[in-house]
Amino acid sequence: MFKHFELAQEPGMAAKLYQAALSKFEAVLEEDPGMVTARYRAALAMAGLAESSNAQDALLLLQNAAIYLQQVIGSTGPEAEGLRPSATTALANCRQALAAVTTQGTRS
């Protein structure tokens, strides 16, 4: 799925860090909805948070992350242009994670 550094030894700490990051990026987007970098980073935080969430929450987080990443890919300007390759890769990973969560949900 998503590659990331080990954020903490304590269980649940990574989820807390992702949630804190997501809250910060969402606050930035409330002030400036066009800030592509904040939208991209919020999507990554959602995807990271999904890894430690139950299937229902993970599905919602990954769906929202995919929407944000599609918005980044479709954005214009130099900031968006620089993020487009990473956002495209992240979107592919997000779709793969969505498929895994969906498959897992149908098995339950």
Backbone hydrogen bonds, N-H to C=O, Kabsch-Sander energy under -0.5 kcal/mol:
donor,donor_aa,acceptor,acceptor_aa,energy
7,L,5,F,-0.6
13,M,10,E,-1.8
16,K,12,G,-1.9
17,L,13,M,-2.3
18,Y,14,A,-2.8
19,Q,15,A,-2.5
20,A,16,K,-2.3
21,A,17,L,-2.5
22,L,18,Y,-2.8
23,S,19,Q,-2.4
24,K,20,A,-2.0
25,F,21,A,-2.6
26,E,22,L,-2.6
27,A,23,S,-1.9
28,V,24,K,-2.0
29,L,25,F,-2.2
30,E,26,E,-1.7
31,E,27,A,-1.3
32,D,28,V,-2.6
35,M,32,D,-2.1
36,V,34,G,-1.2
39,R,35,M,-1.8
40,Y,36,V,-2.5
41,R,37,T,-2.7
42,A,38,A,-2.3
43,A,39,R,-2.0
44,L,40,Y,-2.0
45,A,41,R,-2.3
46,M,42,A,-2.5
47,A,43,A,-2.4
48,G,44,L,-2.4
49,L,45,A,-2.6
50,A,46,M,-2.1
51,E,47,A,-0.9
51,E,48,G,-0.6
52,S,49,L,-1.2
53,S,50,A,-1.5
58,A,54,N,-3.1
59,L,55,A,-2.3
60,L,56,Q,-1.8
61,L,57,D,-2.8
62,L,58,A,-2.8
63,Q,59,L,-2.2
64,N,60,L,-2.3
65,A,61,L,-2.5
66,A,62,L,-2.4
67,I,63,Q,-1.9
68,Y,64,N,-2.5
69,L,65,A,-2.7
70,Q,66,A,-2.4
71,Q,67,I,-2.0
72,V,68,Y,-2.2
73,I,69,L,-2.6
74,G,70,Q,-2.0
75,S,71,Q,-0.6
75,S,72,V,-1.1
81,E,77,G,-2.5
82,G,78,P,-2.1
83,L,79,E,-1.3
84,R,80,A,-1.7
87,A,83,L,-3.1
88,T,84,R,-2.4
89,T,85,P,-2.0
90,A,86,S,-2.7
91,L,87,A,-2.4
92,A,88,T,-1.9
93,N,89,T,-2.2
94,C,90,A,-2.6
95,R,91,L,-2.6
96,Q,92,A,-1.9
97,A,93,N,-2.5
98,L,94,C,-2.7
99,A,95,R,-2.3
100,A,96,Q,-2.0
101,V,97,A,-2.6
102,T,98,L,-2.7
103,T,99,A,-2.5
104,Q,100,A,-2.4
105,G,101,V,-2.4
106,T,102,T,-1.6
107,R,103,T,-1.0
108,S,104,Q,-1.0
